[in-house]
Amino acid sequence: MCGTIEDPLKIKKIVSFINNAMDWTDDIEPHKNRMWMKIGSLNMEVLFEAEKEIYLRSDEGIKMMKPDPEFLKLITF
């Protein structure tokens, strides 16, 4: 699944989640769900699964965050 997010309010909320996520340098656990999204000029891979950490991977690095239903709602197309 992939998509481009253009809604400024959604982008602002998603960027806030990303900025609050922890930088991650360890290996990423395999996840059942994977999607790609584009926010502005940033292409990002999102790996997620119910009750597991969410990983956000881009050319800028990897971030990890706790599972958050609000974040998943924002990125669902």
C-alpha positions, -999 to 999 in steps of 0.1 A, spaced: 0 0 0 13 35 -7 0 70 -10 7 107 -8 -6 127 21 -14 163 11 -38 175 38 -18 201 58 -35 193 91 -28 155 87 8 163 77 12 184 108 -1 157 131 20 130 114 51 151 116 45 155 153 43 118 158 75 113 138 93 140 157 83 124 190 94 89 179 127 75 191 157 73 168 164 36 161 197 20 151 191 -17 160 176 -43 136 139 -40 128 117 -69 137 96 -84 109 60 -70 107 29 -83 89 20 -48 75 41 -25 54 32 6 36 50 35 19 39 71 21 52 105 8 50 135 30 62 166 11 96 154 -3 101 127 22 94 91 12 88 68 42 83 31 47 60 23 77 61 -12 93 34 -20 117 14 -48 133 -12 -48 161 3 -43 195 39 -41 181 61 -11 178 58 10 146 90 15 126 94 45 103 122 42 77 134 69 53 166 81 38 171 102 70 171 71 92 148 49 113 124 59 140 105 36 164 73 44 182 48 26 204 16 14 186 -8 43 184 -43 39 169 -45 77 161 -13 75 141 -25 45 122 -58 62 114 -39 92 100 -18 72 76 -46 48 64 -56 55 29 
